[in-house]
Amino acid sequence: MIKIFFSRKLLIVLLLSISFLLSACSTTGDGYQGQVLPIIKHGHSKKKQTAYNIYGFKFENTPSGIYNILDKKPTEFLVNVYIGDNYGCKFTYTMDKEGKKEEIAKTSSFVSYLSGSNELLKLECKGEDSNIDYKIIVYANNVEYDKVGNLSYLAASGGL
C-alpha cells in the first residue's frame, strides 16, 4: 500500500511539474500583453453585394497612449495579416500620417495608423461568392491585438 501511495504522489508531482514547464515554455516573454482586436463596425449591402468589418477603437474606449492621425503624434501600429483562402476580399489601411490609404489581398506585414475616425483596418468582400479566412496580429505600445476570423458575403447577408 505504501508503494502505491508513493507512486501516486510521484505521478501527481510529475504531472504538475510537466504542466508548469509547458505553461512556462509557451509564454513568449516578449513583453507584449495580448488583447482582442476590436471590431467597431460590421455590415453588408445586398444591393452592392458587399460585406465588411472595420477594426479599430471607439473614441470612448481607445486605450491611453493610442492616437489617430489627427493628433500631433499618431501611434504607429505594426500589422501582420495572414490570409488563407481569399476570393474577392481586401484589407484597406492608413499607410501614413497624412491619411493615404493602401490595399492588400494577400499575407503582408506593414505599418498602419488609426484614421481620423479611429479605424485601423477595413476588411471588405465584394461579390456573392466572396470569402476570406484570416489572422491579424497588431503591435502598438507593448500591447498585442489579435483577431482570427473569416468573412463571407453570403454568411453576412444571411444567404447561407
KENUZA-197168 format. One record per residue (C-alpha): residue in one letter; x, y, z. Coordinates in steps of 0.25 Angstrom, whole numbers, plus 5000, padded with zeros to 4 digits. Each point is the difference from the previous one (the first is absolute). Example, Ala and Ser with C-alpha at 12.3 -4.5 7.8 and 13.67 -1.06 7.14 Angstrom:
! KENUZA-197168
A504949825031;S500650144998;
//
This chain:
! KENUZA-197168
M500050005000;I501150105003;K500649974986;I498750034993;F499850135008;F501550044998;S499849984985;R498750084999;K500750115007;L501249994991;L499150004988;I499250125005;V501250085002;L500649964987;L498750044992;L500050145008;S501550024996;I499749974986;S498850094999;F500850115006;L501149984990;L499150004989;S499350135004;A501350075002;C500649964987;S498750044993;T500250155005;T500750084989;G500750095010;D500050114990;G499350105010;Y498750014992;Q498749995006;G498949934991;Q498750064998;V498949984989;L500050104989;P498650075001;I499050004988;I499450145001;K499049984988;H499549894991;G499049984990;H499649974986;S499350054988;K499149914991;K499950114989;K501550014999;Q500249855004;T501150045010;A500349965015;Y501050085009;N500650005013;I500750125006;Y501149985010;G500550115010;F499550075012;K498850085004;F500450145005;E499449985014;N500849865001;T501350044994;P501249955009;S500850115006;G501250034992;I499449974986;Y499850124991;N499450014986;I500550084988;L499350135005;D500950005012;K501450065000;K500749875002;P499149894995;T500349865005;E500849904990;F499449864999;L500849894995;V499049914993;N500149854995;V498949954992;Y500049854997;I499049964989;G499649864997;D498949994989;N499650134994;Y499050024989;G499550144997;C500550065013;K501050115004;F500550085012;T500250155000;Y500850075010;T500650145002;M501549994996;D500550145004;K499750125009;E499450084989;G498949894999;K500449944987;K499349864998;E500549874995;E499449874997;I500549855002;A499449874996;K501149905004;T500849975012;S500850135004;S500750085011;F499950155000;V500050135009;S498650065001;Y499450125008;L498650025005;S499250084991;G499350135004;S498849915004;N500949915008;E499949894989;L501249914999;L499649904990;K498849984991;L499749864994;E499150004988;C499549884992;K499350034987;G499149904992;E499149895003;D501149895001;S501050095008;N500649955012;I501350005008;D500749935012;Y501050095007;K500850035013;I500450145004;I501150035010;V500350145004;Y501050065009;A500050145006;N500550065013;N500449865005;V498649944998;E499749894990;Y498650004994;D499549884993;K498949954992;V499749874992;G498849994992;N499349994986;L499150094992;S499049964989;Y499050084993;L499049885000;A500149985015;A500050155004;S498750024991;G499349885006;G500149924986;L500549875006;
//
